[in-house]
Amino acid sequence: MPESYIDKKIAIQAPVAKVWNVLVKKQHIQQWIYEFSASHVATEDWQLNTRIAMTDNDGTVLLEGTITEFEPPRRLKVEFEASGYIEELSLTPEGNLTLLYVHAGPVSPAELEEHSKVWEKGLNKIKELAEAL
């Protein structure tokens, strides 16, 4: 069965630098990560080749990945080795807006709709946080 990818974008009324900070600064990450799951990000330093771990409330690692592209304030890519899943986020200024693009997957066709809805919630939370800064 072919795999599917999630491709989403959202327009945010905030400069690229503010949106970038929401994506990579600890004080903001936990707020938008909860839209995806109740897990925690156990990563202090968001840089190229940094390991990222998603943990549950007890500290058990649920998912691990590596930041394989890090180009502040424009591009971020995380690869989750065990599953082959990737998340690519890119920011593009457009007038007074920032366009945030997401490419994530692969996911099975049966899970595509559910994962798409979760990404919509996550993107809306990122937008809310960035516009409030």
C-alpha positions as CSV (number, residue, x, y, z in Angstrom):
1,M,0.0,0.0,0.0
2,P,1.5,3.4,-0.9
3,E,2.4,5.8,1.8
4,S,1.0,9.3,2.1
5,Y,2.4,12.6,3.3
6,I,0.8,15.5,5.1
7,D,1.3,18.9,3.3
8,K,-0.1,21.9,5.1
9,K,0.4,25.6,5.3
10,I,-0.9,28.4,7.4
11,A,-0.6,32.2,7.2
12,I,0.5,33.8,10.5
13,Q,0.4,37.5,11.2
14,A,3.8,37.7,12.8
15,P,7.4,38.2,11.6
16,V,9.4,35.1,10.7
17,A,11.6,35.5,13.8
18,K,8.6,35.3,16.1
19,V,7.2,32.2,14.4
20,W,10.7,30.6,14.5
21,N,11.0,31.3,18.3
22,V,7.6,29.6,18.8
23,L,8.9,26.5,17.0
24,V,12.2,26.2,18.8
25,K,12.2,27.9,22.2
26,K,11.4,25.7,25.2
27,Q,8.8,28.2,26.7
28,H,6.7,27.8,23.6
29,I,7.3,24.2,22.4
30,Q,5.4,22.5,25.2
31,Q,2.4,24.6,24.4
32,W,2.0,23.6,20.8
33,I,3.3,20.0,21.2
34,Y,0.3,19.2,23.4
35,E,-1.9,19.6,20.3
36,F,-0.2,16.5,18.9
37,S,-0.1,14.4,22.1
38,A,0.3,14.7,25.8
39,S,4.0,14.0,25.5
40,H,6.9,16.2,26.5
41,V,9.9,17.2,24.4
42,A,13.1,16.3,26.3
43,T,15.4,18.5,24.2
44,E,17.0,21.6,25.5
45,D,19.1,22.7,22.6
46,W,17.6,22.9,19.1
47,Q,20.5,22.8,16.8
48,L,21.7,20.7,13.8
49,N,22.3,17.1,14.8
50,T,20.6,17.5,18.2
51,R,18.7,14.4,19.4
52,I,15.0,15.0,20.2
53,A,13.1,12.7,22.5
54,M,9.4,12.7,23.1
55,T,8.5,11.4,26.6
56,D,5.4,10.6,28.5
57,N,4.7,12.0,32.0
58,D,6.9,9.3,33.6
59,G,9.9,10.1,31.4
60,T,9.5,7.0,29.2
61,V,10.8,7.8,25.7
62,L,8.0,7.4,23.2
63,L,9.8,8.7,20.1
64,E,13.3,9.7,19.2
65,G,14.6,11.7,16.3
66,T,17.4,13.9,15.1
67,I,17.4,17.5,13.8
68,T,18.9,16.9,10.3
69,E,18.3,20.4,8.9
70,F,18.4,23.6,11.0
71,E,18.5,26.9,9.1
72,P,17.3,29.6,11.5
73,P,14.9,31.3,11.0
74,R,13.7,29.5,7.8
75,R,13.9,25.7,7.9
76,L,13.8,22.8,10.4
77,K,13.7,19.1,9.7
78,V,13.5,16.2,12.1
79,E,14.0,12.6,11.2
80,F,12.6,9.9,13.4
81,E,14.9,7.0,12.6
82,A,13.0,4.0,14.0
83,S,9.8,4.8,12.1
84,G,11.2,6.6,9.0
85,Y,8.9,9.5,9.8
86,I,10.1,13.0,9.0
87,E,8.8,16.5,9.8
88,E,9.9,19.4,7.7
89,L,8.9,23.0,8.6
90,S,9.7,26.0,6.5
91,L,8.9,29.7,7.0
92,T,8.5,32.2,4.2
93,P,7.8,35.9,4.7
94,E,5.0,37.3,2.5
95,G,4.3,40.9,3.1
96,N,3.2,41.3,6.8
97,L,2.6,37.6,7.0
98,T,4.7,34.5,7.6
99,L,3.7,31.4,5.7
100,L,4.5,28.2,7.7
101,Y,4.7,25.1,5.5
102,V,4.7,21.5,6.9
103,H,5.6,18.3,5.1
104,A,5.3,15.3,7.3
105,G,5.2,11.5,6.9
106,P,5.0,9.0,5.7
107,V,1.7,7.8,7.2
108,S,-0.5,5.1,6.1
109,P,-3.5,6.1,3.9
110,A,-5.8,4.9,6.7
111,E,-4.1,7.4,9.2
112,L,-3.8,10.3,6.8
113,E,-7.0,12.1,7.7
114,E,-6.4,11.7,11.5
115,H,-2.8,13.0,11.2
116,S,-3.9,15.9,9.0
117,K,-6.4,17.0,11.6
118,V,-3.8,16.9,14.3
119,W,-1.4,19.0,12.2
120,E,-4.2,21.5,11.6
121,K,-4.6,21.8,15.4
122,G,-0.9,22.1,15.9
123,L,-0.5,24.8,13.2
124,N,-3.3,26.8,14.6
125,K,-1.7,26.7,18.1
126,I,1.6,27.8,16.6
127,K,-0.2,30.7,14.9
128,E,-2.0,31.7,18.1
129,L,1.2,31.7,20.1
130,A,3.2,33.7,17.4
131,E,0.5,36.3,16.9
132,A,0.3,36.8,20.7
133,L,4.0,37.7,21.0
